[in-house]
């Protein structure tokens, strides 16, 4: 794991002198959204993308791809149409080309976003990615780390940005091993994902105890599961916080029975976890996240009534049917004040 330490040290020191424009607003939003299989229609021989071709059982056409990116754009704009999110992390993006289409050929083009995606080794060819508004945030550096050594999985994307008030943010975008095959049967792999992320954050905090760290992603575990609560040691926010401890901003949503996806019941797999430094400052004294910390975006138009009569996320497609919806996950967001 020594190479993680060395790489984090290098990227922590990098900086570009590209000033972000000062915003009139004293806050901005960070969003995470698993957008459910954003694939192009072109066969990539190095990826298992056969289910997303015009010849597939559920035909994936240019028209359906265009509808998909416009649908995702609609969701992100609706989170705040007056001030588009400054940062959006994604899961399940095939490549940088589809990410560019999303930010240049939809309503998101008005946000002046810059895309970041590093191709990983996931057999399906889906990666995590991030976009940020160039007039709100200043790019410093980015890197990608394998999130496991014993199996193929999505990489962790690390992006370092600064806001207009020169607060620096260390953002880690994650998509951990799924529960396909059983939650218990696959738990050990998510524990490995968690140990990798813990090593990365500990290495960063050991050199910079005041770091503003934001972990976001589809963790395929809930806040109380071992991977997050024990291995990553992400706690429920409390009255007194430690700057070097990690806190799970979705804990209250989890305890309230809310969810970001539905399979037999609601689960909170999509989460934000932050370093305590983002919770223990007063407004005006630097970047801070205030209660209620994080939100699930859940308008009625993102949902449909399933056979059990429950309103659940309206997904794009299943294994044998095209639905034309948005995603099988709901987006989450947090508000940063400074």
N, C-alpha and C positions, 0 to 999 in steps of 0.2 A: 504493500500500500504506500510505499515511500514516494512513488511517482506522483500520487495525488498531492502530497504535501508540497513537493517541488513545484508542481504546476500551479496550484493555488497561490503559492508565494509569488510566482512570476506574474500571474494575471492580476493579483491584488496591487501590484506595483505599476501596472500599465495605466496610461492616461492619455487622452487626446485633448488638445486645446480647441474643442469645437463647442462654443457656448450655446446653451439652450436659451431660447427666447424666454424672457420673464413673463410668467402668466399672471393675469389679474386675479385669478382664483387662488385661494389659500389651501386648496385641497385637490386631490386627483384620485381617480379610481384605478385599481388593478383588478383584472378579471382573469379567471381561469375557466376554460371550456373544453371538455372532451367533445369534439365535433363529429364523432362517429364516421370514420372511414371517408376522409376527404381524399379521394383518388382521382387521377386523371383517367382518360379513356384509352391510353396507350399501353400496350403490353411491354413490360420491363422484364427481360429474361432473367434478371438477377433477383426478382421479387415474386412472391406468391400473390400476384394481383389478378389471377384469372377470374375472380368473382366480380371484378370491376372493369369489364370490357363490354363492348356492344354485343359480343357473342355469348355472354354469360347467361346463365339460367334466368337471373333477374337482370335484364339488359341495362348496362350502364352507358348511357348515350351522352353526347355533347349537351343535349337539351336538359337532361337530368343533372349533369354536372353544373350547368349554368344556374339551374334552379337551386341547387345545393349551396353554391357560394352566395347567391343572393339571399337565401334563407338565413345563413350564418351571419351575414352582414346585418340583416334586419334585427337579429337578436342583439348583437353588440351595440348597434345604434340605439336600440330601445332601452338599454340599461341606463344610458344618459344621452339623450339626443342633443342637449344643450352644450355639453362638454364631453366629447367622446373619451372613453377610457384611455389613460396615458399608456398603459401597458396591458397586453392580453397574452396570456400563455395558452397554448393549445396542446391537445393530445390527439393522436390518430391523423396525422398529416403525412401524405405520401412523399412529397418532395418540395423543394423551394419554388418550383414552377407553379404549383397549385396555390401555394401561399401568396405568391405574387399576383396571381389572378384574383384572389380574394381581396387584396388591398388596393388593386388598381382598376378592377372591372366591376365594382359594386359601389354602394353608397359609402363604403369605408375610404374611398379615395380622397374624400374631403378631410380625413384625419391626418394625411401626410405621414403614413406609417412606414417604418423600415422593418423588413423581415429578417429573422435569424432562424436558421435551421441547419443542423449538422446531421448528415446521413449516418444512421446507426446500423446495427446488425440484426435488427428484428426480422425474423423470417417472413413476416407478412409485409414488411416494407413500410410500416407506419412509425413515425417519429414524433417526438415532442418538438414544439416550436414556440417562438415568441415574436410579437410585433410591438413596436413602441412608436409613439408620436415624436417626430424629430424636433418639433417646436416646443415640446414640453419636457422631454428628457434628453440628456446628453449621453451618447454612447461612450463607454470606456473600453470594454473588452468582453470577449466571450470565449467559452471553451466547452468541450463535451467530454463526459467521463462515462465509462462503462459502469452500469449500476450493479453488475454481478460478474463474477469470474467463473462460476460453475455451470452457467447456462446462458443461452442467448436471450437477451431482453432489450427493451428500449434503454437508450442511454439517458443520463442526466444532463440537461442543458443548463449551463451556468452563464448568466449574463450580468455584467456589472454596468449600472447606469447611475447618473446623477440627475437630480431635479434642478429646477431653476434657482433654488436657494442653496445649491451646492451640497445638499445631503446626498450621500452615496448609498446605493442599494445593491445588495448582493442577492440576485434572484436565481433560484434553482427550480427548473421545471421537470416534473416527474411523471412517469406512467409505469407503475409497478406491475409485477406479474399478476395476471388475472386469476380468478378463482375457477376457471374452467377445469373440470375434473374433480372439483370439490374444494371447499375452503380449507379443510384440515389437511388434505393431501398436498396442497400447494403452498401451505403456510411457510414452510422452510425457505422457499424462494423469496417471499416477501420479507422475511427476516433478514435475508442476505441483502436485499435492496435497502432495507432500513439501516443495516450496519454500514453500508457504503456511504449513505447520506450522512449518517452520524459522524463518520470519519472526516468527511469533507467539511462539515460545519464546525466540528471541534478544532480542526486544523486552522480554520479561518478565525475563530473566536480566540484561539490561543495567542494569535499575533495581534488581533484587534478586538479587545473585549467590548468595544463600543459599536461593533458592526451592526448595521441595519440589515438583517437577513430575512428574506421572504421565501419560504418553501411553498410551492403550489403544485397541484397535480391530482391525478386520479390514482390514489394509493391502493385501490382495491381492498382496503381494510377500513374499519371504522376507528374513530378516535380512541376507543377503549381497548382495541385489539393490541396484542403483544408487540407487534412490529412498531406501532406508533407510540404506545404508552410506555413500553419498557425499553426496547432497543433504541429507538430514536429519543425516548424520554421527553416527549412533548406533553406538557401538562395542560390542565384547564387553567385559563387566566384567573388570577387571584388578586387580592387587594395589594399584596406586596409581591413584587416580581424581581427577579434577578436578571441583570442585563445579559448574562451569558447563558441563561436557561432558555429552552424553547417552549413556546406556548401555542396550543392548538386553538385557533380562533373559531373553529366550527363546533367546539364541544357543546355549547349551549344549544345549537341547532340539533345536534345529535340527541341530547338529553330530552329535548322537546318532542322527539319522534318525527322530526322532519327528515327529508332525504333529497338526494340529488339524482338518484335513479331508482327504478322499481323492479324487483324480481321477487315475487311472492310477498314482499313487504318493502318499505322504504329503507334505503341504505344511504349513509353519508360517506361516500368514497372520495368525493371531490372536496379538497380542503385547502386551507391556508394555515401555515404554521410559521410563526415569526420569533425572532430573538426578543428577549425581554426589553432590550434597548428601545424597541418601537412602542412599548407600552408604558414606560415609566417616566415620560417627559410631559410637561405641561404644554398646551398649545402655545405656539410662538417661540418655544425653546428648542425647536428642531422637529424633524418628522416624527409623527406619533399616530397611532391607531387607537381610537376611543371606542368604548362600548356603544352599540352592541357588536362591535368588532367586524363581523363578516355576515354576508347575506346570500341567500339563495334566490336567484331570479326565476320567478315562477308565475308568469302571467297565464291566463286561461288559454290564450291562443297557442301556447307551447305544448298543450296537453290534449289528450283524447281519453274517452272513457273505455276502459278495457272490459273484458267479459265479466269480470267480477264487479263492475260498476265503479271502479276506482279511476280517478283522473290521473294519468301517468304521462311521462314524456312521450311525445309523438315522434317516433324515429323515422329515419329516411327509408330504410329497407330491412327486410328480414332475409333469411336464407332462401325463401321461395316466393317472396312477394315484395313489390315496391309500394311504399306507403306515401312517399312524398313529403314526409315531415322534416323535422329539424335535426334532432339527435336523440339518442336513448339516454343522454345525460342532460341535466340542467346546469346552466352556468352558475358560478359563484363569484362574488366580488367583495372587495374590501376598500375602505376609504382612508386615504392617508392625508392627514392635516399637518400643516407646518406654518 
